[in-house]
Amino acid sequence: MYLLTELGAEEDYELVSYNPYAASDDERQWYVDYVHPHGTVPAMVDDGRGGAGVMLESAAICMCLAERHGRLLPQPDAMSDYLESVSFHCISVSHYCRKCSRRIADIISLVHLFFL
Ligand SMILES: N[C@@H](CCC(=O)N[C@@H](CS)C(=O)NCC(=O)O)C(=O)O
């Protein structure tokens, strides 16, 4: 959503809310069957992919939108830095973020168990 705002393209897309943490079993099943096989967000239903296709992975969606709107793109001589940086954040940083958030959740559970 932030990227669409930055691109000035909010009107070009319809935002459909889906909260994987609050979805009912039926909603989740529909989402997995028709939108995203992993059941996670985001996903972009994209009519411009040779018929209605669904694009997955937030970084790929962001790079595709930037490319399509011709904005927020690197200079050609900075392309390798751009791809390296996006890959680093998606693979390495998000890996550690997930580990951290799991640890924090474990610590909160222990605090609840022992002190509350
Ligand atoms: N690599 C994926 C990760 C997607 C992801 O894990 N999304 C989280 C929200 S930020 C989610 O949907 N979690 C729900 C779940 O794991 O069931 C991407 O960047 O799109």
The ligand as a Gaussian input file, in Angstrom:
#p B3LYP/6-31G(d) Opt

LIG

0 1
 N        8.012000     -14.125000       1.687000
 C        6.648000     -13.703000       1.805000
 C        6.259000     -13.719000       3.277000
 C        4.769000     -13.524000       3.442000
 C        4.354000     -13.594000       4.906000
 O        4.904000     -14.404000       5.699000
 N        3.348000     -12.776000       5.270000
 C        2.840000     -12.784000       6.639000
 C        2.354000     -11.402000       7.002000
 S        3.638000     -10.222000       6.965000
 C        1.631000     -13.714000       6.712000
 O        0.787000     -13.689000       5.831000
 N        1.560000     -14.543000       7.764000
 C        0.432000     -15.391000       7.965000
 C        0.789000     -16.832000       8.110000
 O        1.991000     -17.164000       8.099000
 O       -0.154000     -17.646000       8.224000
 C        6.491000     -12.316000       1.177000
 O        7.416000     -11.499000       1.295000
 O        5.443000     -12.041000       0.573000

